[in-house]
């Protein structure tokens, strides 16, 4: 918080120098005019710089929030796909899962970069999941795939929060 105000120090210093120069009796009039102009410019530049920094910081926070929220929505969609996959009475949602993965791939490439797409499809470092009781074996591949993708999305959301 204190660092947010450090940027005003140059403007405050310019103001102090300007005031000392203006009240000094030994300074010629033309020097006082130049110092007054430079003081105003320095204060204006400091204010503009501080405004720009604060605006950019707010924009970056808003962008991170939007990315985290979308990653959370993708996780929710993945969890719904898992629920369908676990229900042996429903058709396997393979096409929906493929579409979901491609949508995430596009989002990651656009918002976070190609390296996130590569990591999204990489299962290394994610713990193995056990086989739920009663699930048909033909559903295990998709279930595992969804589990890994959701775990990676959760990891990305944590990284974006930093």
Residue frames as qw, qx, qy, qz and C-alpha x, y, z in Angstrom:
[[0.000, 0.886, 0.464, 0.000, 0.00, 0.00, 0.00],
 [0.310, -0.789, 0.104, 0.521, 2.80, 2.41, 0.87],
 [0.446, -0.106, 0.589, 0.666, 4.43, 1.71, -2.50],
 [0.270, 0.710, 0.603, 0.244, 1.34, 3.12, -4.22],
 [0.081, -0.981, -0.148, 0.092, 2.29, 6.56, -2.93],
 [0.623, -0.396, 0.285, 0.612, 6.04, 6.47, -3.60],
 [0.472, 0.442, 0.488, 0.587, 5.38, 7.74, -7.13],
 [0.015, -0.946, -0.270, -0.181, 4.32, 11.14, -5.83],
 [0.620, -0.571, 0.029, 0.538, 7.75, 11.88, -4.31],
 [0.460, 0.122, 0.320, 0.819, 9.21, 13.47, -7.49],
 [0.037, -0.723, -0.423, -0.544, 6.21, 15.78, -7.81],
 [0.517, -0.821, -0.218, 0.106, 6.41, 16.74, -4.14],
 [0.631, -0.333, 0.137, 0.688, 10.14, 17.42, -4.50],
 [0.300, 0.396, 0.392, 0.775, 9.53, 19.56, -7.59],
 [0.250, -0.842, -0.374, -0.299, 6.88, 21.51, -5.69],
 [0.614, -0.694, -0.088, 0.366, 9.25, 22.12, -2.78],
 [0.547, -0.085, 0.267, 0.789, 12.08, 23.25, -5.06],
 [0.125, 0.599, 0.458, 0.645, 9.68, 25.45, -6.98],
 [0.373, -0.869, -0.314, -0.087, 8.35, 27.11, -3.84],
 [0.624, -0.540, 0.042, 0.563, 11.84, 27.74, -2.44],
 [0.438, 0.144, 0.373, 0.805, 12.94, 29.25, -5.74],
 [0.017, -0.725, -0.471, -0.503, 9.83, 31.45, -6.03],
 [0.440, -0.873, -0.208, 0.023, 10.19, 32.94, -2.55],
 [0.688, -0.253, 0.069, 0.677, 13.95, 33.48, -2.89],
 [0.097, 0.937, 0.070, -0.328, 14.84, 37.17, -3.36],
 [0.287, -0.594, 0.561, 0.501, 18.13, 36.37, -5.09],
 [0.502, 0.221, 0.773, 0.317, 16.60, 34.51, -8.03],
 [0.090, 0.168, -0.319, -0.928, 16.03, 36.56, -11.20],
 [0.612, 0.274, 0.273, -0.689, 12.41, 36.87, -12.39],
 [0.665, 0.389, -0.484, -0.415, 12.95, 34.86, -15.60],
 [0.232, 0.221, -0.930, 0.178, 14.43, 31.98, -13.55],
 [0.358, 0.099, 0.670, -0.643, 11.36, 32.02, -11.30],
 [0.691, 0.352, -0.064, -0.627, 9.07, 31.77, -14.34],
 [0.558, 0.357, -0.730, -0.166, 11.03, 28.84, -15.76],
 [0.040, 0.118, -0.906, 0.405, 11.12, 27.07, -12.38],
 [0.525, 0.181, 0.429, -0.713, 7.36, 27.63, -11.95],
 [0.721, 0.365, -0.325, -0.491, 6.67, 26.13, -15.40],
 [0.447, 0.304, -0.840, 0.051, 8.96, 23.15, -14.76],
 [0.206, -0.063, 0.778, -0.590, 7.36, 22.60, -11.35],
 [0.682, 0.251, 0.189, -0.660, 3.89, 22.46, -12.88],
 [0.685, 0.390, -0.545, -0.286, 5.11, 20.08, -15.59],
 [0.216, 0.267, -0.897, 0.279, 6.82, 17.82, -13.02],
 [0.403, 0.056, 0.648, -0.644, 3.72, 17.70, -10.82],
 [0.734, 0.343, -0.055, -0.584, 1.50, 17.01, -13.84],
 [0.567, 0.391, -0.715, -0.122, 3.81, 14.27, -15.11],
 [0.021, -0.175, 0.885, -0.432, 3.90, 12.66, -11.66],
 [0.568, 0.178, 0.443, -0.670, 0.11, 12.71, -11.42],
 [0.734, 0.406, -0.299, -0.454, -0.29, 11.29, -14.92],
 [0.382, 0.361, -0.848, 0.071, 2.25, 8.57, -14.24],
 [0.228, -0.053, 0.807, -0.542, 0.53, 7.61, -10.99],
 [0.686, 0.289, 0.184, -0.641, -2.87, 7.53, -12.71],
 [0.647, 0.435, -0.551, -0.298, -1.48, 5.38, -15.55],
 [0.176, 0.275, -0.911, 0.253, 0.12, 2.93, -13.10],
 [0.397, 0.081, 0.676, -0.616, -3.06, 2.60, -11.04],
 [0.712, 0.372, -0.054, -0.593, -5.22, 2.19, -14.15],
 [0.553, 0.395, -0.719, -0.146, -2.98, -0.54, -15.59],
 [0.020, -0.171, 0.896, -0.410, -2.89, -2.33, -12.24],
 [0.565, 0.197, 0.463, -0.654, -6.70, -2.29, -12.02],
 [0.712, 0.423, -0.319, -0.460, -6.99, -3.58, -15.60],
 [0.368, 0.349, -0.860, 0.056, -4.57, -6.43, -14.88],
 [0.250, -0.026, 0.806, -0.536, -6.49, -7.41, -11.74],
 [0.676, 0.316, 0.189, -0.638, -9.78, -7.38, -13.67],
 [0.632, 0.437, -0.568, -0.295, -8.26, -9.53, -16.44],
 [0.146, 0.243, -0.925, 0.254, -6.93, -12.06, -13.92],
 [0.454, 0.112, 0.615, -0.635, -10.33, -12.21, -12.24],
 [0.724, 0.393, -0.108, -0.557, -12.07, -12.83, -15.57],
 [0.496, 0.396, -0.767, -0.091, -9.59, -15.59, -16.46],
 [0.073, -0.128, 0.888, -0.435, -10.00, -17.28, -13.05],
 [0.592, 0.219, 0.397, -0.666, -13.79, -17.12, -13.33],
 [0.724, 0.412, -0.350, -0.427, -13.73, -18.69, -16.79],
 [0.310, 0.322, -0.887, 0.118, -11.37, -21.43, -15.63],
 [0.305, 0.011, 0.754, -0.581, -13.82, -22.12, -12.78],
 [0.711, 0.333, 0.078, -0.615, -16.68, -22.33, -15.27],
 [0.596, 0.407, -0.662, -0.200, -14.69, -24.83, -17.33],
 [0.024, 0.193, -0.911, 0.364, -14.12, -26.87, -14.15],
 [0.544, 0.168, 0.496, -0.655, -17.88, -26.87, -13.48],
 [0.733, 0.410, -0.268, -0.472, -18.56, -28.04, -17.03],
 [0.401, 0.377, -0.834, 0.044, -15.97, -30.80, -16.61],
 [0.222, -0.074, 0.820, -0.523, -17.56, -31.91, -13.35],
 [0.707, 0.282, 0.202, -0.616, -20.93, -32.16, -15.11],
 [0.662, 0.439, -0.553, -0.251, -19.28, -34.32, -17.79],
 [0.105, 0.277, -0.907, 0.300, -17.84, -36.53, -15.05],
 [0.508, 0.076, 0.585, -0.628, -21.31, -36.95, -13.52],
 [0.782, 0.386, -0.121, -0.474, -22.67, -38.09, -16.90],
 [0.480, 0.461, -0.746, -0.016, -19.69, -40.40, -17.43],
 [0.120, -0.207, 0.861, -0.449, -20.24, -42.03, -14.03],
 [0.672, 0.196, 0.395, -0.595, -23.88, -42.80, -14.89],
 [0.278, -0.106, 0.898, 0.325, -23.83, -46.11, -16.76],
 [0.390, 0.579, 0.703, -0.135, -27.43, -45.51, -17.92],
 [0.268, 0.881, 0.014, -0.389, -26.50, -42.41, -19.94],
 [0.804, 0.530, 0.004, 0.269, -24.61, -42.34, -23.25],
 [0.671, -0.301, 0.029, 0.676, -20.88, -41.69, -22.93],
 [0.159, 0.953, 0.147, -0.212, -20.37, -37.90, -23.47],
 [0.707, -0.113, 0.312, 0.625, -17.26, -38.30, -25.63],
 [0.341, 0.606, 0.352, 0.626, -18.27, -35.70, -28.24],
 [0.272, -0.930, -0.154, -0.194, -19.20, -33.18, -25.54],
 [0.697, -0.594, 0.148, 0.374, -15.89, -33.81, -23.78],
 [0.627, 0.168, 0.338, 0.682, -13.97, -33.31, -27.03],
 [0.098, 0.800, 0.294, 0.514, -15.83, -30.06, -27.69],
 [0.515, -0.854, -0.060, 0.039, -15.17, -28.94, -24.10],
 [0.739, -0.330, 0.221, 0.544, -11.45, -29.65, -24.48],
 [0.469, 0.414, 0.348, 0.699, -11.22, -27.70, -27.75],
 [0.138, -0.904, -0.239, -0.327, -13.06, -24.73, -26.22],
 [0.624, -0.738, 0.079, 0.243, -10.58, -24.71, -23.33],
 [0.715, 0.004, 0.299, 0.632, -7.67, -25.06, -25.74],
 [0.259, 0.692, 0.295, 0.606, -8.80, -21.96, -27.65],
 [0.377, -0.908, -0.109, -0.146, -9.29, -20.01, -24.41],
 [0.741, -0.525, 0.151, 0.391, -5.88, -20.97, -23.03],
 [0.626, 0.231, 0.303, 0.681, -4.07, -20.13, -26.26],
 [0.090, 0.787, 0.264, 0.550, -5.77, -16.73, -26.41],
 [0.419, -0.869, -0.034, -0.263, -5.57, -15.70, -22.76],
 [0.684, -0.655, 0.308, 0.093, -2.54, -17.49, -21.30],
 [0.138, 0.706, -0.639, -0.272, -0.41, -18.65, -24.22],
 [0.771, 0.280, -0.522, -0.233, 0.49, -21.81, -26.08],
 [0.221, 0.313, -0.848, 0.368, 2.48, -23.27, -23.19],
 [0.484, -0.050, 0.560, -0.671, -0.74, -23.57, -21.18],
 [0.833, 0.252, -0.175, -0.461, -2.35, -25.56, -23.98],
 [0.572, 0.365, -0.728, 0.101, 0.59, -27.97, -23.96],
 [0.036, -0.207, 0.786, -0.582, 0.41, -28.31, -20.17],
 [0.675, 0.011, 0.184, -0.714, -3.37, -28.77, -20.30],
 [0.900, 0.213, -0.269, -0.270, -2.90, -31.98, -22.26],
 [0.425, 0.406, -0.742, 0.323, 0.07, -33.18, -20.19],
 [0.780, -0.489, -0.311, -0.236, -0.89, -35.59, -17.37],
 [0.647, 0.115, -0.521, 0.544, 2.48, -35.59, -15.60],
 [0.093, 0.187, -0.462, 0.862, 2.44, -34.55, -11.97],
 [0.620, -0.235, -0.010, -0.749, -1.27, -35.24, -11.49],
 [0.341, -0.210, 0.871, -0.286, -2.03, -38.08, -9.06],
 [0.266, -0.096, -0.873, -0.398, -3.76, -41.15, -10.43],
 [0.592, -0.154, 0.187, -0.769, -7.42, -41.58, -9.65],
 [0.304, -0.040, 0.941, -0.143, -8.86, -44.85, -8.44],
 [0.249, -0.189, -0.756, -0.575, -11.62, -46.71, -10.25],
 [0.498, -0.134, 0.304, -0.801, -15.07, -45.90, -8.87],
 [0.308, 0.078, 0.937, -0.141, -17.15, -48.93, -7.94],
 [0.482, 0.541, 0.641, -0.253, -19.78, -49.99, -10.44],
 [0.310, 0.740, -0.210, -0.559, -18.52, -47.99, -13.41],
 [0.905, 0.376, 0.189, 0.059, -18.28, -49.74, -16.76],
 [0.663, -0.337, 0.311, 0.592, -14.70, -50.13, -17.91],
 [0.460, 0.504, 0.424, 0.595, -15.38, -48.47, -21.28],
 [0.108, -0.947, -0.203, -0.225, -16.00, -45.24, -19.34],
 [0.701, -0.567, -0.011, 0.433, -12.69, -45.23, -17.43],
 [0.565, 0.173, 0.231, 0.773, -10.60, -43.63, -20.19],
 [0.004, -0.706, -0.273, -0.653, -12.89, -40.61, -20.49],
 [0.583, -0.783, -0.217, -0.023, -13.27, -40.37, -16.72],
 [0.722, -0.343, 0.048, 0.599, -9.51, -40.32, -16.23],
 [0.387, 0.379, 0.276, 0.794, -9.06, -37.79, -19.05],
 [0.224, -0.810, -0.282, -0.463, -11.66, -35.46, -17.51],
 [0.696, -0.665, -0.140, 0.233, -10.09, -35.83, -14.06],
 [0.651, -0.111, 0.123, 0.741, -6.66, -34.81, -15.40],
 [0.191, 0.549, 0.304, 0.755, -8.03, -31.83, -17.34],
 [0.406, -0.833, -0.263, -0.268, -9.97, -30.52, -14.32],
 [0.732, -0.520, -0.056, 0.437, -6.92, -30.91, -12.09],
 [0.521, 0.126, 0.198, 0.821, -4.86, -28.92, -14.57],
 [0.055, -0.729, -0.322, -0.602, -7.52, -26.17, -14.78],
 [0.593, -0.779, -0.199, 0.045, -7.43, -25.91, -11.00],
 [0.698, -0.261, 0.078, 0.662, -3.65, -25.56, -11.15],
 [0.313, 0.431, 0.291, 0.795, -3.92, -22.81, -13.77],
 [0.293, -0.835, -0.306, -0.350, -6.45, -20.89, -11.65],
 [0.682, -0.642, -0.078, 0.342, -3.98, -20.97, -8.73],
 [0.599, 0.000, 0.207, 0.773, -1.19, -19.69, -10.96],
 [0.102, 0.638, 0.344, 0.681, -3.29, -16.82, -12.31],
 [0.471, -0.828, -0.300, -0.044, -4.11, -15.79, -8.73],
 [0.677, -0.382, -0.032, 0.628, -0.46, -14.98, -8.02]]
